[in-house]
């Protein structure tokens, strides 16, 4: 058996070669996986399972993911020489939760089901923990995963808009969080033009002029705009950054001396 493609092979002698050839011609439909026949015709391919088209097949939204729950009394029924390939801990967790599972159970979840489940979970977490930046960032990163699964450009743009709205809400609730602001500006960079993006950066830097992280990222973005790059403008931006950070350091030093 070819493990990679699950093709059955038979050992034949030289006299049976013609029969094997005829069997291969009539049974060529067995070379395709059942999932390939069930999904889009564009995804059908004779490539190996690590090829790009088979990776697209695995990410297909209609493909069901199956989780096998092994019964508790499996160790009694199998022989002593058999080594199970399942995770005993996860299997016991699934079986202990419900005593009625006396046989192997299968739980299926499509891609749409996973999106709905994860979205409900993130909505609940953001309501319960509105000031936890990790929850907001994880919610935004999940939108990137959803966008990767969208074949249409319009659907990817809608997912990007949803990601931006999530980060805007997070920045509204946590206005001083630099990581959320950086993620929001990076999302803006995927949508807005260079002029609109620079104006957004300038407005945020006015409110957070003492953040060296924001200045460093802004200088990197500004330097990467080759269509409008000028050495003189770049020097001015560096001068503004140094002045703003120096003023923030002096202000912080005065506050420290005031409370000492």
Beta strands, then each sheet from edge to edge (+ up, - down):
strand 1: 65-69
strand 2: 105-109
sheet 1: 1+ 2-
end
